[in-house]
Every structure is written in C-alpha cells, then in structure tokens.
Amino acid sequence: MSISISVLTGLLQVLPHLRPQLYFKASLTALSHAMEDQVLAATLEQPLIIANFQRERFYRQEAHRYERLARKSNHIYVLSAPETDFFDGSDYYEKVPFEPDDALAQEWHLLVLARNYTTCLICRECLGSIAKYQHQRHLTPSMDADAARRFEGIWTADRGVSLKAAELLLDRILLYRPELLGKIEKTRQRFGIGRLERDMSEQNKSEFVYDIDTDPFVQRLIAYLQASQYKLHKAYRSLSAQTRKERLVNSISSTIRRSLKPEEILKIAARELGKNLEACRCLIYCSQEHDSQVIIEQEFLMPGILPASYQPWKLANNPLFEEIVKTEEGVYIVDTIHDPRIKKSKVLRYIIKKFGIRSWLMEPVLYQGRLLGVVELHYCNKKPREWYSGELDLVQSIATSVGAALIQAEAYANLEKLNHQLEALDRTRSNLIAITGHELRTPLSTIRVCLESLASGPEMPPELQQIMISTALEDSERMRKLIQDFLTLSNLESGKVEWHPEPLNLQECIDLALSQVSTRAGSGKLPSIATEIPPQLPLVKADGDWLVEVLAKLVDNSCKFTPVTGAITINAHKNGSQMIQVCVTDTGRGIEPNRLETVFELFYQEEGALRRTVGGTGLGLGICRQIVNNWGGDIWAESAGKNQGSQFYFTIPMVWL
C-alpha cells in the first residue's frame, strides 16, 4: 500500500490561508516535548494524541514518554515506518506501521486534541535536507548532521486547523488499521471531527473552554531557548579557544623557528607554553629513547615552585618515559596520588615527592618517528587539574613545532660542521701540496747529488763514498716513510682497513715498537727510553700491527723533540674497569697549552710546514688518533708548557678474563 500525498499537502489544500514556516530538527524536538509535557502536566479528559515519528528508530527514543502519556488517555495513535519490531499493536497505545514509501515517511506530526485544549504540529522534511542528511549519515554519522535537518510546516493552537489535521490523520490510520473503525468513530463524534464549523451549534462551541495552565509549555520553550543560548555561547567559546590556540601555536612556532640554537628554542617554547597553560613548572629537554637521565637546562617556573634545572632528571626505570617511547604518544596524570603507575614506581614516587607534582603531563617531541626530546607540564596545586582535549592538542602542536625547529637547528649545525670540514679539506689540500713538494723534492735532490758525485768521481776516497751512500739511503728511507704515511692515512680515511683485534701483551707490543724506532734511527743517537709496565697488567684487545704503529709513532714523535741527553718513559695502568691507559712521557721542548688539541690535526707542525728544524710531515699524531678512535679509545696530550716536556696518553680496551 502506498500513499504519495502528504498530510501537510492535504491540510494546505483544504486551508489555503495557512502559511508554512521553516523549522530545524532541534526546534521540532523542543516543541514536541513541550506539547507532551503540557499533556502530562494538565488535567485533560481523555485527549486524542496522534504522533508520527517517520522511522522506528526515532520512535524508540520517545517510547517511554508515550507509555506515560498512555496513563492519561486511551486515545493515542503512534505511526512509524517499521525497521525491526514495530508492528500493529494495542498494548499501551495504538501502533500503526506504514509502508516506507508512504509520504508519512517524510513527515513529522504531533496532534493533541481535548475538549478544553488543542495544538498541532504538522511538518514535512525538505527534499534538500533529506538528501544532505542521508549523505552525511552514510559518511559520518553524527548528531550534528541530524540536528541540521530542516522541515516546513504548521504549528498552531487553532482548533479548526487541529480538527482538520485530526481528520486527515485518522483517515490515514484507518487505511492501515481498518479494525479501529469503531474506536475512531467514537473519537470523531466526541470532538466533532469531520463536521463543518458552521454546523456546530453555539452550545457545542461554548463547551470548549480554554482554561489550561500553559506554564509547562512555556517552561519547555524557555529551557529550549536557554539551551540554544548555551550552545551558542559554547560555540563562541570554542571558536575563541581555537583562535587563541592557533595564535599561540603560530607565535611559538614563528619565534622558535627564527632561532637556530637548540637551547634558545627550548627556552622560548618552555616559557610560552608554561605561561599560557598556567603550569607551575614546564620542562622541555632533549633526550633519546635510550637515555638513562638528562640534565634540565630550560624550564618555566611559577613563583615559589622548586626548580628542576641543572639537576639530573631520571629517565631509566621511569614508566611514563617508557610509555611515551613505546607508544609515541603523550601521557597525562590527573591525580598522582591515585594513579597506579605512580604507586608501582619508586622513581616516580621520588620525583613527585621532591618536586610536589599533583598533575603531570608528558608529551614526546618527535620527528619522523625519532625521539628528540620531551615536554613536561607539572601542576603542584592541592587540587588535581583536569586536562581538556584542546589543551592536549595544543601541547602536541607545540611539541611538533619544537621537533621541526630542533631538526632545522640540527641541519644547520651539520651544515656548519660540513663547511668546517670542507675548509679543513681545503687546508689539507694546500698543506699536502706544499709539504709533499718540499718533503719529496729535498731528499730527491740530495739523492741525485750523491749519485752524481759517485758517478763523476771514481777516484773519490772510500770514506767520502760511504758518506754519500749513507746520505742517499737515509733520504730514500725518509721518502719511503712519507709515502707509507700517505698510504696509511688514505686507507684509514677510506675505511679500507681490515681490523683483527686479539688479546695482546702490552709489554711485547712496546718492545716491537721500540725495535722499529731503533731500526729507523740507524746509527743516530736517541734519548734514553724506559718502560714501566706492571707485570700483572691485564691483556689488551686490539689489532697488534696497528697498536705497535701507534706506540712507534708516539715514541718517534717524542724522540724528534727531545735531546739525546733527555729521557722518554712509557708506562701503563688500569683506567677504570674496562680500559688500560698508556702514557709516553718525554723531557723535550713541550707544548703550549693552547696547542694541546691542535697537535693531533693532520699536517700540523709546531714550527710551520716549511720552516722546521726536525723532519716530518705532521701526519703521525693524526694517524694515531684515527687508529685509537677506531678501537673505542681516547688520545690526548698534556704539557706544562714550552721546554717542560710532554705526555701523550691513549686508552685501549682490556681483555675480560
């Protein structure tokens, strides 16, 4: 059964003077509830109530109200298009299911008719609203979309209009429930439904006395208006908060991105975020996921709050830090007194007791899944602080901006470092050209002179011949060492070296190194060299050839700057629980304090590349640093100053037995 003509259309055809108004779903809900409340509050004698809910799902929300109305009258008819279990019934009131394609499916009706009261609401949903509602409900179901539905229709207390509406609705009910004919006819006769107004006698008209208290109806409308004003105020407040949030985020983002210094970025972000969220303490610090603790350098503090800056801040065994590392999301605690994570953690209890934290928020600073730092907000008030979603979003936005700014600062620092490296490479290239040309040209010239002298002077005395041959051999060895150092440096920097670490006896390595130094010196005199190695010193773990190379170069370097009357000492001892510290001490010319680090740079020579009094290219100590760094050790120099000797230290891993 299908009926295409709507009740509203039929009503307007019969009463053409009526002018439909536009209503939103929220307005109709308020009006319907007000009409229902009026029936519940007033003394009405068996009123006629007809309601159409369009769909069963809308009816189910109001079913309990109609059970209460049924106590007031047995003349209640509820119409709806069935979806699950809405069917013909006469339990509390008459249920009238209609076909889904009936025009009633687009209408909303509520009619209340009594001898001393009448009001009716007859509306039809706008076609554009139906399409929009169905589209929104299909994509993103929400109450906002439902409340935005629009209807056109009539809401009136005019008795003539209500009687005509009742006639049309009762006719529609009879089409679906013809067995209700007897009951409906009694209702028609009782209220004069279907008779023309002029046929009603003055006596009948006088029976309808309007003495109903309208307070419940008015109260419902006032409540609706107040609710509307509240929603409007809430919307304005939400817009204001959103604007404030965007302004704050933009302000902090633009400020911190103007800085390329991480400490300045953290300082600005902590100050602005803590001030705007009225935190007692706001910390922002750099950290990585495996850090056991950090030192707080930047924080925002309210007056009277204990500072946490420049103190160790424990991250190891901290459940909150572990949670944000694992989930990559922020965590917040409304009340630290009752939070189970606090009760189970000794570290958290210590922090809370020391710094008086009642409410706590931690937000990770991330960039592409990499942890760069943490934002913490502490509230030390007696009352716990509730966190709102807008505030959490704000903290997250600031953390994102801080992460981007830190990456930008890191990129700039890397660029500066790269520029310094390029400058160093340029200096290296210049030094390489100058030193190589000088170091190769001089011995080659000497060798050539010696060979030409030997070739042109066959009658040269044997003693002089021996001097020429020895000089040529020494300079050829000098060239070999220079070329060997260049090859060694090239292999180390290109990563072509294959390392073969093994347990080694340090004394044996020192003996091999001293043997190499003596061989290179030939007949030349060396300072006295002594070793002081404890017999119980643990074995060390390194590549033997490279360890001997480091020792030989350090001793050779000391021999160059120490007179033959001086002394060189090699000693070693345990440095902590994992390393052996080796020291080569000499009584030579010493090093000025401002050059203690510079001596390890490649091609560095104290007297300049081309005006030295001792041989060498300045590669030896630089090669030593690269070798020592490879096995995880450190190398450094100490000296009391010029002509007061030098000490060269390096560390090497020991073997665990």
C-alpha positions as CSV (number, residue, x, y, z in Angstrom):
1,M,0.0,0.0,0.0
2,S,1.5,3.4,-0.9
3,I,0.1,6.9,-0.4
4,S,2.0,9.6,-2.1
5,I,0.1,12.7,-0.9
6,S,1.4,14.1,2.4
7,V,-0.8,15.2,5.3
8,L,0.7,18.7,5.1
9,T,-0.2,19.0,1.4
10,G,-3.8,17.9,2.1
11,L,-4.1,20.4,5.0
12,L,-2.8,23.3,2.9
13,Q,-5.2,22.4,0.1
14,V,-8.2,22.5,2.4
15,L,-7.0,25.6,4.3
16,P,-5.1,27.6,1.7
17,H,-4.8,30.6,4.1
18,L,-2.1,28.7,6.2
19,R,1.5,29.7,5.6
20,P,4.1,27.1,6.4
21,Q,7.2,28.0,8.5
22,L,10.7,26.6,8.4
23,Y,11.9,24.5,11.4
24,F,15.1,22.7,12.3
25,K,15.0,19.3,13.9
26,A,16.2,20.7,17.2
27,S,13.2,23.1,17.2
28,L,10.7,20.4,16.5
29,T,12.1,18.2,19.2
30,A,11.7,21.0,21.7
31,L,8.2,21.8,20.5
32,S,7.1,18.1,20.6
33,H,8.4,17.7,24.2
34,A,6.7,20.9,25.2
35,M,3.4,19.6,23.8
36,E,3.8,16.2,25.5
37,D,4.8,17.9,28.8
38,Q,1.6,20.0,28.6
39,V,-0.5,16.9,28.4
40,L,1.4,15.3,31.3
41,A,1.1,18.4,33.5
42,A,-2.5,19.5,32.7
43,T,-5.8,17.9,33.6
44,L,-7.2,16.7,30.3
45,E,-10.1,14.3,29.9
46,Q,-9.0,11.5,27.6
47,P,-7.3,13.7,24.9
48,L,-6.7,12.5,21.4
49,I,-3.0,12.2,20.7
50,I,-1.6,11.3,17.2
51,A,2.2,11.2,16.6
52,N,4.2,10.3,13.5
53,F,7.9,9.6,14.1
54,Q,8.8,8.9,10.4
55,R,11.1,5.9,11.3
56,E,11.0,3.4,14.1
57,R,14.5,4.4,15.3
58,F,13.1,7.9,16.1
59,Y,10.1,6.4,17.9
60,R,12.3,4.2,20.1
61,Q,13.9,7.3,21.6
62,E,10.5,8.5,22.8
63,A,8.7,5.2,23.6
64,H,9.0,5.7,27.4
65,R,7.3,9.1,27.2
66,Y,4.3,7.7,25.3
67,E,3.9,5.0,28.0
68,R,3.5,7.8,30.5
69,L,1.0,9.6,28.2
70,A,-1.0,6.4,27.9
71,R,-1.9,6.7,31.6
72,K,-3.7,10.0,30.6
73,S,-5.6,8.6,27.7
74,N,-6.5,5.5,25.7
75,H,-6.9,7.5,22.5
76,I,-3.2,7.6,21.5
77,Y,-2.1,6.6,18.0
78,V,1.7,6.3,17.1
79,L,2.7,6.0,13.4
80,S,6.1,4.9,12.2
81,A,7.7,3.1,9.3
82,P,8.9,-0.3,10.8
83,E,12.5,-1.3,10.7
84,T,12.8,-4.1,13.2
85,D,10.0,-4.9,15.6
86,F,7.4,-2.1,15.1
87,F,4.1,-3.8,14.3
88,D,0.3,-3.5,14.8
89,G,-0.4,-3.4,18.5
90,S,-2.8,-2.1,21.2
91,D,-0.8,-2.6,24.4
92,Y,-0.3,0.9,25.8
93,Y,-1.5,2.8,22.7
94,E,-2.3,2.0,19.1
95,K,0.7,1.3,17.0
96,V,0.2,2.0,13.3
97,P,3.1,0.8,11.0
98,F,3.0,2.2,7.4
99,E,4.9,1.4,4.3
100,P,8.4,3.0,4.0
101,D,7.5,4.7,0.7
102,D,4.4,6.4,2.2
103,A,4.6,10.2,2.3
104,L,4.3,9.8,6.1
105,A,8.0,8.7,6.0
106,Q,9.0,12.3,5.2
107,E,6.6,13.9,7.8
108,W,6.6,14.8,11.5
109,H,3.2,15.1,13.2
110,L,2.1,15.6,16.7
111,L,-1.6,16.4,17.4
112,V,-3.2,16.9,20.9
113,L,-6.9,17.4,20.9
114,A,-9.1,17.8,24.1
115,R,-12.3,19.5,24.9
116,N,-10.5,22.4,26.6
117,Y,-7.2,22.3,24.8
118,T,-5.8,21.8,21.3
119,T,-2.5,22.2,19.5
120,C,-0.9,20.5,16.4
121,L,2.4,20.3,14.7
122,I,2.3,19.1,11.0
123,C,5.6,19.2,9.2
124,R,7.3,17.8,6.1
125,E,11.0,17.4,5.7
126,C,12.6,19.5,3.0
127,L,13.9,17.5,0.0
128,G,17.3,19.0,0.0
129,S,17.6,18.3,3.7
130,I,16.8,14.6,3.2
131,A,19.5,14.1,0.6
132,K,22.1,16.0,2.7
133,Y,21.1,14.1,5.8
134,Q,21.3,10.7,4.1
135,H,24.7,11.6,2.6
136,Q,26.1,12.8,5.9
137,R,24.7,9.9,7.8
138,H,26.3,7.5,5.3
139,L,29.7,9.1,5.5
140,T,30.0,10.3,9.1
141,P,27.0,9.6,11.3
142,S,26.7,12.4,13.9
143,M,24.0,14.2,15.9
144,D,25.1,17.5,14.3
145,A,24.0,16.2,10.9
146,D,20.7,15.0,12.4
147,A,20.1,18.4,14.1
148,A,20.7,20.2,10.8
149,R,17.7,18.6,9.1
150,R,15.1,21.1,8.0
151,F,11.3,20.9,8.0
152,E,8.5,23.1,6.7
153,G,5.0,23.0,8.2
154,I,2.4,24.3,10.6
155,W,2.5,24.7,14.4
156,T,-0.7,26.1,15.8
157,A,-3.2,26.1,18.6
158,D,-6.1,27.0,16.3
159,R,-8.9,24.5,16.9
160,G,-10.2,24.5,13.4
161,V,-6.8,23.7,11.9
162,S,-6.3,21.0,14.5
163,L,-9.7,19.4,13.8
164,K,-8.9,19.2,10.1
165,A,-5.4,17.8,10.7
166,A,-7.0,15.2,13.0
167,E,-9.5,14.2,10.3
168,L,-6.7,13.7,7.7
169,L,-4.6,11.7,10.1
170,L,-7.4,9.5,11.3
171,D,-8.3,8.7,7.7
172,R,-4.7,7.7,7.1
173,I,-4.8,5.5,10.2
174,L,-7.9,3.7,9.0
175,L,-6.2,2.8,5.7
176,Y,-3.7,0.7,7.7
177,R,-5.8,-0.3,10.7
178,P,-9.4,-0.7,9.5
179,E,-10.2,-2.7,12.6
180,L,-10.0,0.5,14.6
181,L,-13.1,2.0,12.8
182,G,-15.4,1.7,15.8
183,K,-12.9,3.4,18.2
184,I,-12.1,6.1,15.7
185,E,-15.8,6.9,15.0
186,K,-16.4,7.5,18.7
187,T,-13.5,9.9,18.7
188,R,-14.9,11.7,15.7
189,Q,-18.3,12.1,17.3
190,R,-16.8,13.2,20.6
191,F,-14.7,16.1,19.1
192,G,-16.9,16.8,16.1
193,I,-14.1,15.8,13.7
194,G,-15.3,15.9,10.1
195,R,-18.2,18.3,10.6
196,L,-18.1,21.8,9.2
197,E,-17.6,24.6,11.6
198,R,-20.9,26.2,10.7
199,D,-22.8,23.1,11.6
200,M,-21.5,23.3,15.2
201,S,-24.1,24.9,17.4
202,E,-23.3,27.7,19.8
203,Q,-23.9,25.3,22.6
204,N,-21.3,22.9,21.3
205,K,-18.9,25.8,20.8
206,S,-19.3,27.0,24.3
207,E,-18.3,23.6,25.6
208,F,-14.7,24.3,24.6
209,V,-13.4,26.4,27.4
210,Y,-9.6,27.1,27.3
211,D,-8.6,27.0,31.0
212,I,-5.3,25.1,30.6
213,D,-2.3,26.2,32.6
214,T,0.4,26.8,29.9
215,D,3.3,27.1,32.4
216,P,4.8,23.7,31.5
217,F,4.7,24.6,27.8
218,V,6.3,28.0,28.4
219,Q,8.9,26.4,30.7
220,R,9.9,23.9,28.0
221,L,10.3,26.7,25.4
222,I,12.3,28.8,27.8
223,A,14.5,25.8,28.5
224,Y,15.0,25.3,24.8
225,L,15.9,28.9,24.3
226,Q,18.3,28.7,27.2
227,A,19.8,25.6,25.8
228,S,20.2,27.3,22.4
229,Q,21.9,30.3,24.1
230,Y,24.2,27.9,25.9
231,K,25.1,26.1,22.7
232,L,25.7,29.4,21.0
233,H,27.9,30.6,23.9
234,K,29.7,27.3,23.9
235,A,30.3,27.6,20.1
236,Y,31.7,31.1,20.6
237,R,33.9,29.9,23.4
238,S,35.1,27.0,21.3
239,L,35.9,29.4,18.4
240,S,37.7,31.8,20.8
241,A,39.7,28.9,22.3
242,Q,40.6,27.6,18.8
243,T,41.6,31.1,17.7
244,R,43.7,31.5,20.9
245,K,45.3,28.1,20.3
246,E,46.2,28.9,16.7
247,R,47.6,32.3,17.7
248,L,49.7,30.7,20.4
249,V,51.0,27.9,18.2
250,N,51.8,30.3,15.4
251,S,53.5,32.7,17.8
252,I,55.6,30.0,19.4
253,S,56.4,28.3,16.0
254,S,57.5,31.5,14.3
255,T,59.6,32.5,17.4
256,I,61.4,29.2,17.8
257,R,61.9,28.8,14.0
258,R,63.7,32.1,13.9
259,S,66.4,30.6,16.2
260,L,69.0,28.0,15.1
261,K,70.2,27.3,18.6
262,P,68.6,24.3,20.4
263,E,68.9,25.9,23.8
264,E,67.1,29.1,22.7
265,I,64.3,27.0,21.0
266,L,63.7,25.1,24.3
267,K,63.8,28.2,26.4
268,I,61.2,30.0,24.3
269,A,58.9,27.0,24.0
270,A,59.0,26.3,27.7
271,R,58.3,29.9,28.7
272,E,55.4,30.4,26.3
273,L,53.7,27.0,26.8
274,G,54.0,27.2,30.6
275,K,52.7,30.7,30.8
276,N,49.7,30.1,28.5
277,L,48.7,26.8,30.2
278,E,49.4,28.3,33.7
279,A,51.6,25.4,34.6
280,C,53.6,25.5,37.9
281,R,56.6,24.1,36.0
282,C,57.2,23.4,32.3
283,L,60.3,21.4,31.3
284,I,61.4,20.9,27.7
285,Y,64.6,18.9,27.3
286,C,66.5,17.0,24.5
287,S,66.6,13.2,25.0
288,Q,66.8,10.0,23.1
289,E,65.0,6.7,23.8
290,H,68.0,5.0,25.5
291,D,69.0,7.9,27.7
292,S,69.1,7.0,31.4
293,Q,69.0,10.6,32.6
294,V,69.3,14.1,31.3
295,I,70.2,17.5,32.8
296,I,67.4,20.0,32.7
297,E,68.6,23.3,31.3
298,Q,65.4,25.1,30.3
299,E,62.3,25.4,32.4
300,F,59.4,27.8,33.2
301,L,58.5,28.2,36.8
302,M,55.7,29.9,38.8
303,P,56.9,31.9,41.8
304,G,57.5,29.7,44.8
305,I,58.0,26.5,42.8
306,L,61.1,24.4,43.4
307,P,63.3,24.5,40.2
308,A,64.4,21.3,38.5
309,S,67.1,22.9,36.2
310,Y,70.7,21.8,36.3
311,Q,69.8,18.6,38.2
312,P,69.8,15.0,36.9
313,W,66.4,14.1,35.7
314,K,66.0,10.3,35.8
315,L,64.6,8.5,32.7
316,A,65.8,5.0,33.4
317,N,63.0,2.9,35.0
318,N,60.6,5.7,34.5
319,P,57.3,4.1,33.4
320,L,55.9,7.4,31.9
321,F,59.0,7.9,29.8
322,E,59.0,4.2,28.7
323,E,55.3,4.6,27.7
324,I,55.8,7.6,25.5
325,V,58.9,5.9,23.9
326,K,56.8,2.8,23.2
327,T,53.6,4.4,22.0
328,E,55.0,7.7,20.6
329,E,52.1,9.4,22.3
330,G,51.7,11.7,25.3
331,V,50.6,10.6,28.7
332,Y,48.9,12.6,31.4
333,I,48.0,12.0,35.0
334,V,45.2,13.9,36.6
335,D,46.0,12.9,40.1
336,T,49.4,11.4,41.0
337,I,48.1,10.4,44.4
338,H,45.8,7.7,43.0
339,D,47.5,6.7,39.7
340,P,48.6,3.1,39.8
341,R,51.7,3.8,37.7
342,I,52.9,6.1,40.5
343,K,52.3,3.5,43.2
344,K,54.4,0.9,41.4
345,S,57.4,3.1,40.6
346,K,60.0,4.1,43.1
347,V,61.5,6.6,40.6
348,L,58.1,8.4,40.0
349,R,57.4,8.5,43.8
350,Y,60.8,10.1,44.4
351,I,60.2,12.7,41.7
352,I,56.7,13.5,42.9
353,K,57.7,13.8,46.5
354,K,60.7,16.0,45.7
355,F,59.1,18.4,43.3
356,G,55.5,18.3,44.6
357,I,53.7,17.2,41.4
358,R,50.0,16.7,41.7
359,S,49.0,16.6,38.0
360,W,51.5,15.6,35.3
361,L,51.7,15.7,31.5
362,M,54.5,14.3,29.3
363,E,54.5,14.8,25.5
364,P,57.2,13.4,23.3
365,V,59.0,15.7,20.8
366,L,59.2,13.5,17.7
367,Y,60.4,13.9,14.1
368,Q,59.6,11.1,11.6
369,G,59.4,8.6,14.5
370,R,62.7,9.7,16.1
371,L,62.5,10.9,19.7
372,L,64.2,14.3,20.0
373,G,63.0,15.3,23.5
374,V,60.2,15.6,25.9
375,V,57.7,18.3,27.0
376,E,56.6,18.1,30.7
377,L,53.9,20.1,32.5
378,H,53.7,20.0,36.3
379,Y,50.9,21.3,38.4
380,C,51.7,21.4,42.1
381,N,48.4,22.7,43.5
382,K,46.5,20.9,46.2
383,K,43.7,20.1,43.8
384,P,44.2,17.8,40.8
385,R,43.9,19.5,37.4
386,E,41.6,18.2,34.6
387,W,43.1,18.1,31.1
388,Y,40.9,19.1,28.2
389,S,41.3,17.8,24.7
390,G,42.0,21.3,23.3
391,E,44.9,21.7,25.8
392,L,46.3,18.3,24.9
393,D,46.1,19.2,21.2
394,L,47.9,22.4,22.0
395,V,50.8,20.7,23.8
396,Q,51.0,18.2,20.9
397,S,51.1,21.0,18.3
398,I,53.9,22.8,20.3
399,A,55.9,19.6,20.6
400,T,55.6,19.1,16.8
401,S,56.8,22.7,16.2
402,V,59.7,22.2,18.6
403,G,60.7,18.9,16.9
404,A,60.7,20.7,13.5
405,A,62.8,23.5,14.9
406,L,65.3,21.2,16.5
407,I,65.7,19.3,13.2
408,Q,66.2,22.6,11.5
409,A,68.8,23.6,14.1
410,E,70.5,20.2,13.8
411,A,70.6,20.6,10.0
412,Y,72.2,24.0,10.3
413,A,74.7,22.6,12.8
414,N,75.5,19.8,10.4
415,L,75.9,22.3,7.6
416,E,78.3,24.4,9.7
417,K,80.2,21.2,10.5
418,L,80.4,20.3,6.9
419,N,81.6,23.8,6.0
420,H,84.3,23.4,8.6
421,Q,85.2,20.0,7.2
422,L,85.4,21.5,3.7
423,E,87.6,24.3,4.9
424,A,89.8,21.7,6.7
425,L,90.0,19.7,3.5
426,D,91.0,22.8,1.5
427,R,93.7,23.5,4.1
428,T,94.7,19.8,3.9
429,R,95.0,20.0,0.1
430,S,97.1,23.1,0.3
431,N,99.3,21.6,3.1
432,L,99.6,18.4,1.1
433,I,100.8,20.2,-2.0
434,A,103.3,22.3,0.0
435,I,104.6,19.5,2.3
436,T,104.7,16.8,-0.3
437,G,106.6,19.0,-2.7
438,H,109.1,20.0,-0.1
439,E,109.5,16.6,1.6
440,L,109.9,14.8,-1.8
441,R,112.0,17.5,-3.6
442,T,114.6,17.8,-0.8
443,P,115.5,14.1,-0.5
444,L,115.3,13.6,-4.2
445,S,117.8,16.5,-4.7
446,T,120.1,15.0,-2.1
447,I,120.0,11.5,-3.6
448,R,120.6,13.0,-7.0
449,V,123.7,15.0,-5.8
450,C,125.1,11.9,-4.1
451,L,124.6,9.7,-7.1
452,E,126.1,12.3,-9.5
453,S,129.1,12.7,-7.2
454,L,129.7,9.0,-7.0
455,A,129.3,8.7,-10.8
456,S,131.6,11.6,-11.7
457,G,134.3,10.9,-9.0
458,P,135.6,7.4,-9.4
459,E,138.7,8.4,-7.5
460,M,136.7,9.6,-4.5
461,P,138.1,8.4,-1.2
462,P,136.2,5.4,0.3
463,E,135.2,7.4,3.4
464,L,133.5,10.1,1.3
465,Q,131.9,7.4,-0.9
466,Q,130.4,5.8,2.3
467,I,129.1,9.2,3.4
468,M,127.4,9.8,0.0
469,I,125.8,6.3,0.1
470,S,124.6,6.7,3.7
471,T,123.1,10.1,2.9
472,A,121.2,8.7,-0.1
473,L,119.9,5.7,1.9
474,E,118.7,8.0,4.7
475,D,116.8,10.3,2.4
476,S,115.3,7.3,0.5
477,E,114.1,6.0,3.8
478,R,112.6,9.4,4.6
479,M,110.7,9.3,1.3
480,R,109.6,5.7,2.0
481,K,108.2,6.8,5.4
482,L,106.4,9.8,3.8
483,I,104.8,7.7,1.1
484,Q,103.9,5.0,3.7
485,D,102.2,7.6,5.9
486,F,100.2,8.9,3.0
487,L,99.1,5.3,2.1
488,T,98.2,4.6,5.8
489,L,96.2,7.8,6.0
490,S,94.4,7.1,2.8
491,N,93.4,3.6,3.9
492,L,92.2,4.8,7.3
493,E,90.0,7.6,5.9
494,S,88.5,5.4,3.1
495,G,87.6,2.6,5.6
496,K,89.6,0.0,3.6
497,V,91.5,-1.2,6.7
498,E,90.6,-4.7,8.0
499,W,90.9,-4.8,11.7
500,H,91.8,-8.1,13.5
501,P,91.5,-7.5,17.3
502,E,93.1,-10.1,19.5
503,P,94.4,-10.4,23.1
504,L,97.8,-8.9,23.3
505,N,100.6,-8.5,25.9
506,L,101.2,-4.7,26.1
507,Q,104.9,-5.2,27.0
508,E,105.6,-7.3,23.9
509,C,103.9,-4.6,21.7
510,I,106.1,-1.9,23.3
511,D,109.2,-3.9,22.7
512,L,108.3,-4.3,19.0
513,A,107.6,-0.6,18.7
514,L,111.0,0.3,20.3
515,S,112.7,-2.1,17.9
516,Q,111.2,-0.3,14.9
517,V,112.2,3.1,16.3
518,S,115.8,1.9,16.8
519,T,115.9,0.5,13.2
520,R,114.6,3.7,11.7
521,A,117.1,5.7,13.7
522,G,120.0,3.7,12.3
523,S,123.3,5.0,13.7
524,G,121.7,8.2,15.0
525,K,121.6,8.7,18.7
526,L,118.3,8.5,20.6
527,P,117.3,9.7,24.1
528,S,117.2,7.1,26.8
529,I,113.9,5.1,26.7
530,A,112.5,3.3,29.7
531,T,109.3,1.2,30.2
532,E,107.3,0.9,33.4
533,I,104.7,-1.7,32.8
534,P,103.2,-3.6,35.8
535,P,103.8,-7.3,35.5
536,Q,100.1,-8.1,36.4
537,L,98.6,-5.7,33.9
538,P,95.7,-7.4,32.0
539,L,96.0,-8.2,28.4
540,V,94.7,-5.6,25.9
541,K,92.4,-6.2,22.9
542,A,93.5,-4.6,19.6
543,D,95.0,-5.3,16.2
544,G,98.6,-5.9,17.0
545,D,100.1,-4.2,13.9
546,W,98.2,-1.0,14.5
547,L,98.9,-0.9,18.2
548,V,102.6,-1.2,17.5
549,E,102.2,1.5,14.9
550,V,100.7,3.9,17.5
551,L,103.4,3.2,20.0
552,A,106.2,3.6,17.5
553,K,104.8,6.9,16.2
554,L,104.4,8.3,19.7
555,V,107.9,7.3,20.7
556,D,109.3,8.6,17.4
557,N,107.5,11.9,17.9
558,S,109.0,12.3,21.4
559,C,112.5,11.4,20.0
560,K,112.2,14.3,17.5
561,F,111.6,16.9,20.1
562,T,113.7,15.5,22.9
563,P,117.5,16.0,23.0
564,V,119.7,12.9,23.2
565,T,120.5,13.9,26.8
566,G,116.8,13.7,27.6
567,A,114.6,10.8,28.6
568,I,111.4,9.1,27.4
569,T,109.3,6.9,29.6
570,I,106.4,4.5,28.7
571,N,104.1,3.5,31.5
572,A,100.6,2.0,31.7
573,H,97.9,1.3,34.3
574,K,94.2,0.4,34.6
575,N,91.9,3.3,33.9
576,G,88.5,2.3,35.4
577,S,87.1,-1.2,34.9
578,Q,87.3,-1.5,31.1
579,M,90.3,0.4,29.8
580,I,94.1,0.4,30.0
581,Q,95.7,3.9,29.9
582,V,99.2,4.2,28.2
583,C,101.4,7.2,28.6
584,V,104.5,8.2,26.6
585,T,106.4,10.9,28.6
586,D,109.4,12.9,27.4
587,T,111.6,15.7,28.7
588,G,111.6,17.6,25.4
589,R,110.6,21.1,24.3
590,G,106.9,20.7,25.5
591,I,103.7,22.1,24.0
592,E,102.0,25.3,24.7
593,P,98.6,24.8,26.4
594,N,96.6,26.3,23.6
595,R,98.0,23.8,21.1
596,L,97.5,20.6,23.0
597,E,94.5,19.6,20.8
598,T,95.8,21.1,17.6
599,V,98.9,18.8,17.6
600,F,96.6,15.9,16.5
601,E,95.4,17.7,13.4
602,L,96.7,16.4,10.1
603,F,99.7,18.2,8.7
604,Y,100.1,20.2,11.9
605,Q,103.7,21.1,12.8
606,E,104.6,23.4,15.6
607,E,107.1,25.5,13.7
608,G,105.2,25.5,10.4
609,A,105.3,23.3,7.4
610,L,108.3,24.7,5.7
611,R,110.4,26.2,8.5
612,R,111.0,23.3,10.9
613,T,114.2,22.2,12.5
614,V,113.1,18.5,12.6
615,G,111.8,16.2,9.9
616,G,108.3,15.0,9.4
617,T,105.0,15.9,7.7
618,G,102.7,16.3,10.7
619,L,100.8,13.1,9.9
620,G,102.0,10.9,12.7
621,L,99.8,12.1,15.6
622,G,96.8,12.5,13.3
623,I,97.2,8.8,12.2
624,C,97.5,7.8,15.8
625,R,94.2,9.5,16.7
626,Q,92.3,7.7,13.9
627,I,93.7,4.3,15.0
628,V,92.9,4.8,18.7
629,N,89.4,6.1,17.9
630,N,88.7,3.0,15.9
631,W,89.0,0.7,18.8
632,G,86.9,3.0,21.0
633,G,89.7,4.6,22.9
634,D,90.7,8.3,23.5
635,I,94.0,10.0,22.9
636,W,95.2,13.4,24.3
637,A,98.3,15.4,25.2
638,E,99.3,17.2,28.3
639,S,102.2,19.6,28.9
640,A,103.2,22.2,31.5
641,G,104.4,24.5,28.7
642,K,107.4,25.2,26.5
643,N,110.6,23.3,27.4
644,Q,108.9,21.4,30.2
645,G,108.3,18.1,28.4
646,S,105.1,16.4,27.2
647,Q,102.9,13.5,28.0
648,F,100.9,11.7,25.3
649,Y,98.1,9.4,26.6
650,F,95.8,6.9,24.9
651,T,93.4,4.3,26.2
652,I,92.9,0.7,24.9
653,P,90.3,-1.9,25.9
654,M,91.4,-4.6,28.2
655,V,90.5,-8.3,27.9
656,W,88.0,-9.7,30.4
657,L,89.1,-13.0,31.8
